Amino acid sequence: MEILNQESFKEKIFNFEQNKEWKFKGPRPAIVDFYADWCGPCRALSPVLEELSADYAGVVDIYKVNTETTPELAALFGVRGIPALLFIPMDGEPAMAAGFAPKENLQKAIQEIFGIAPA
């Protein structure tokens, strides 16, 4: 899992400085985890996302955004609580989910939002 800063976010996800309308730049569906190092539920979610990253390698990209070092990205998506997961399908608008979720719930979300069967 790659941690994105503002520049890499604009390259890989969405260049909000060039486009006012949502335009996903990635080659495959993605999940962006908005987190902070001090957040307990975020630390609990991290190994689950590591597993999903391995399970869905080459099918779904999973990134992390530290809300402490890049608060402007959290503000861009209206993140008020963490962890917050941004599910980005290839077409259509992204969907936000807040709070910790077990692996099974995240697999179900990947199936429902991206149309990708559990790995």
C-alpha positions in Angstrom: 0.0 0.0 0.0 1.3 3.4 -1.0 0.9 6.5 1.2 -0.1 9.4 -1.0 0.8 13.0 -0.5 -1.0 15.8 -2.3 1.2 15.5 -5.5 0.9 11.7 -5.8 -2.8 12.0 -5.1 -3.2 14.4 -8.0 -1.2 12.0 -10.3 -2.9 8.7 -9.3 -6.4 9.6 -8.2 -7.8 13.0 -9.1 -6.2 16.3 -10.1 -8.5 18.6 -8.2 -6.5 21.7 -9.3 -7.1 20.9 -13.1 -10.6 19.5 -12.9 -13.7 20.8 -11.0 -15.7 17.7 -12.0 -14.6 14.3 -10.7 -12.2 12.5 -13.1 -10.5 9.4 -11.8 -7.0 8.9 -13.2 -6.3 5.3 -12.0 -5.9 2.2 -14.2 -8.2 0.1 -12.0 -10.7 0.6 -9.1 -9.1 2.0 -5.9 -9.7 2.4 -2.2 -8.2 5.4 -0.3 -7.8 5.0 3.4 -7.9 8.4 5.2 -6.1 7.8 8.6 -3.9 9.3 11.3 -1.1 7.5 13.2 -2.7 8.3 16.6 -6.1 6.8 15.6 -6.7 3.4 17.2 -9.4 2.2 14.8 -7.1 3.3 11.9 -4.2 1.1 13.3 -6.7 -1.8 13.6 -7.8 -1.3 10.0 -4.3 -1.2 8.6 -3.5 -5.0 8.6 -7.0 -5.7 7.1 -6.2 -3.3 4.2 -2.7 -4.9 3.9 -4.5 -8.3 3.4 -6.9 -6.9 0.9 -4.1 -5.2 -1.0 -2.4 -8.6 -1.4 -5.7 -10.4 -2.1 -6.7 -8.0 -4.8 -3.2 -7.2 -6.2 -3.5 -6.0 -9.8 -7.3 -5.8 -9.5 -7.9 -3.0 -6.9 -5.3 -0.4 -5.8 -5.3 0.5 -2.1 -3.8 3.8 -1.0 -3.4 5.6 2.3 -3.7 9.3 3.0 -2.5 10.7 6.3 -5.0 13.3 7.4 -2.4 14.9 9.7 0.1 15.6 6.9 -2.4 16.3 4.1 -5.5 17.8 5.8 -6.5 19.5 2.5 -7.2 16.0 0.9 -9.4 15.0 3.8 -11.2 18.4 3.5 -11.7 17.9 -0.3 -13.8 14.8 0.4 -15.5 16.1 3.6 -13.8 13.6 5.9 -14.9 14.4 9.4 -14.0 11.2 11.2 -11.3 8.6 10.7 -10.8 6.0 9.5 -12.7 6.9 6.3 -12.5 4.8 3.2 -13.1 6.2 -0.3 -14.2 3.6 -2.8 -13.4 4.7 -6.3 -15.0 2.7 -9.2 -13.7 3.1 -12.7 -16.9 4.9 -13.7 -19.1 7.1 -11.6 -18.7 8.9 -8.4 -16.6 7.6 -5.5 -18.4 6.4 -2.3 -17.2 7.1 1.2 -17.5 4.7 4.2 -16.6 5.8 7.7 -15.2 3.8 10.6 -13.6 0.4 11.1 -15.0 -2.5 9.1 -14.0 -6.2 9.2 -12.4 -7.8 6.1 -15.7 -9.5 5.2 -17.6 -6.2 5.1 -14.9 -4.7 2.9 -14.9 -7.6 0.5 -18.7 -7.2 0.2 -18.2 -3.5 -0.5 -15.6 -4.3 -3.2 -18.1 -6.7 -4.7 -21.1 -4.3 -4.6 -19.3 -1.1 -5.6 -16.7 -2.5 -8.1 -18.5 -5.6 -9.2 -15.4 -7.7 -8.3 -15.9 -11.1 -6.6 -14.1 -11.7 -3.3 -10.5 -12.9 -3.7 
